[in-house]
Amino acid sequence: MKKELEELQNMIDQSKRIVFFGGAGVSTESGIPDFRSVDGLYHQKYKYPPEVMLSHSFYRQHPEEFFDFYRDKLLYPDAKPNAAHRKLAEMEKAGKLSAVVTQNIDGLHQAAGSQKVYELHGSVLRNYCERCHKSYEMDFIRKSKGVPHCSCGGTIKPDVVLYEEGLDSDTLDGALTVISAADMLIIAGTSLVVYPAASLIDYYRGHRLVLINKSETSADRRADLVIHAPVGEVLEQIHVE
């Protein structure tokens, strides 16, 4: 991997408008499981498949089961930023990184110090009453029982994009804008199979497309550099001027 790391370092040194696009694999080194790895959510046994339990229709039809699953498998209050999160925050502070675009909902990029983060699928840290729109923190949901309710009586919904729901248009537009203007795009920790997020790669027009993932993806052939390794392990070896 030494040759690939040297090439990655060289690309970063030459770039000024880097955008990082990350998926669940960015947070696995913080102890948060992804969906599709051997020990991910899709390989665990539940009454319903995870993609069903995390759908808008399931949330409406089976709210108690939804929240039981949500609390058990999507909330990790003790998770801390890992080497990847910290390096990206360092790159932004140095003026090398324009933005982070993430499919993750854990808020670890901001916890590490990143300022410009486009959360395509929302965040478990934000929750709101569907009736009066009052905001609630993650701990309120985590410590509640059954379906969490607001003081007004409305249901408190996590600000996460469920299956069958559309992405926030402002967040998506912002992500497309920074990717289109990037002189380097690093894609990491994602299998690139969840749409429309996976299609964002099509908006990059530069010649420094890097893919960092433990396994192969459908976009490997398009990349200028492919590194098959954990993203934190790779990025922690990068030096930022």
N, C-alpha and C positions, 0 to 999 in steps of 0.2 A: 504493500500500500504506500510505500515511501514515494514512489514516482507520482502517484495520484495526488498525494498530499502536497508535493512540490508544485504540481500543476495548479491545484486549487489555490495555494498561497499566491502564486503568480497572477492568477486571474483576479483575486481579491485586491492585490496590490495595484492592478491596472484599472480598477473600477471605482466609481464615485457614486453611483446610484443603484446599489444592490438592493434587491427585494428578496426576502426569504418567504417561501410558501411551505408551510409545514402541516403535517397531520398527526395522528395519534402516536406514531413512532417517536415523536419529539418528546413526549411525556412519559414513555414507558420507563425511561431511566430515572424518573421521579417516583416510580412505583405505581403508576396509573396504567392499568392494562388497556391494550388496544382491542379492536373488535375482531380482527381476522387472523391474528397469530395463533399458534398452537394452543396457548393458554388464554386466548382472548375471549370476549363475551360470546362470540358465535360458536364457541366450542364448549360452552357450559350448558348444563341441563336446566331448562325451565319449562313451565307449563306451556308457555308460548315462546316463539323465537324472539330474540332481542329486537329485531327490526319491526316486529309487530307491536311489542310492548312499548316501543319508543315512537309509535305513530300517533298522529293527531286523533285518528278515529278511536284508538285504544284509550287514549287519554280521556276522551269524552265518554266512552262506553263503559270503561272499567277504571275509574279514577283511583280507587283504593289500591288496586293491584299495580297500577302505573306508579304511584308514589312509593309503594313498598320496594319495587324494583329500582326506581330512581334513587332513593336514599341508599339502598344497599350497594348499587353498582356504579353510580355516577358521581357520588360525593366523596371527595378525598381531602378532608380539611387539614390533614397533617402533611400533605404533599408539599415539597419544597422545589424551587427551581434547580435544574441540573446544569451541567457544563454548557449544554447547547443554549439554554435560555440566557445564561450569564454572558456567554460570548457574543450573542446577538445584541444584547443591551450595550456591551462594550463597543461593538461595531457601530451602532447608532450614535453613541456618544462621541465617537471619533469622526463622525460625519461620513462614514462609508456606507451605512445602511439607511435606505430611505424609509422602509417600512417592513413590518412583519404581517403577512396574511396567514391566518391560521384557521384550521378546521376544528381546533380544540376548544373546549368550553371551560377549561380549568383556571384561567386567569394567571398562569405561571409566567407568561412573558412579561406582564405588567409587574408581577411580584419581583421579577429579576431586574426591573428598571427600564424596560422598553416603553417608549412613550407613544409611538405611532403603531398601533396594532389594529388590524381589521379582523374582527372575530366573525367569520362567516356563519358559524352555527350558534352564535350567542354565548352566554356565560352562565354557569351555575351560581355565580356570585350575585347575579341580579334576579330578582323575583318581583312580581307585581300582581296586585289585585285586578282581576278581570272586570270588576264592577267599578271601583273608584280609582284604580291605578296607583294606589299607595304602594311604595316600594318596601321590600323586605330583604334582609340579608340571608345568606346561605344557612347560617346557624338556626334561624327561625324554622326553615323547612326541615333541617336535619333533626331538630329536637321535637318537631310536631308529630302527632300521631294521625294515621289515616289521611284524609284529604285536608290540607291546611287551609284555614279560612281567615280572612281579614276581619278586623273589628267591625266592618260594615256588613259582614256576612258573605261577601263574595269569595270565590275560590282564588287562591294565590297560585299563579302559574309561573314556573321557571322561565326565564328569558332565554330559552334554548330553542333552536329550530328543530322541530320533530319531523319525522318522515311524513310526507304528504303536505308539509308546509313550505312556503316559498322563502327564499333568503330575503333579508332586509335590503331594499333597493339601494339605499344610501351607502350601506356597507359594501355591497357588491360593486357599485359604481366607483367607490373610492379604491377598492382593490384593483379593479380593471385599469384605472387611471395610473396608479403607481407601477403596475406590471408593464403597461404599455410604454412607460417612460424609462424603464430600468435599462441599465447597461450590463447588468448581470442578474440572472435569476437562479436562486438556489432552491431546489425542491427537495424536501427531506421528510422521511418518516411517514410517507403516504403511499398507498397502493394505487392511487389515481383511478379509483373505480366509482367514487361517489360523485354524481353529477347534481347540480351544475358546477360545483367547485372544481372538479377535475378538468373542466374545459378552460379554466383560466390560463393554462399553459399556452393556449393558442393565441393569446394576446401579446405574448412576448415576441419582440422583433429583433432582439440582439443575437450575438454569437458567443455568449458565455452562459450556456444553459448547463447547470450542474444538477445531477440527481444523486442524492445520498439516501440509501435505503438498504436494509438488511437483505431484502430479496429483490428479484427483478420486477420491473414494472413495464407496462405497455409502451411507455415513453422512452425507455432506455436507448432505443435506436436513434431517437431524435437528439439526444443530449451530446454536448461537446465533451463532457466528462461524467463518468459514472463511477461511484464509489459504493461498494456493497459492504457497509459497516454501520454500527450504531452512530447516529448523528452527533451525540455528545462526545463520543470518543474521537470523532473526526475534528469537530470544531474546536475542541479544547487545545488542539495542537497548532491552531492558526494564530499567527502574531498580527496584531493590529497596530499600525503606526499612528 
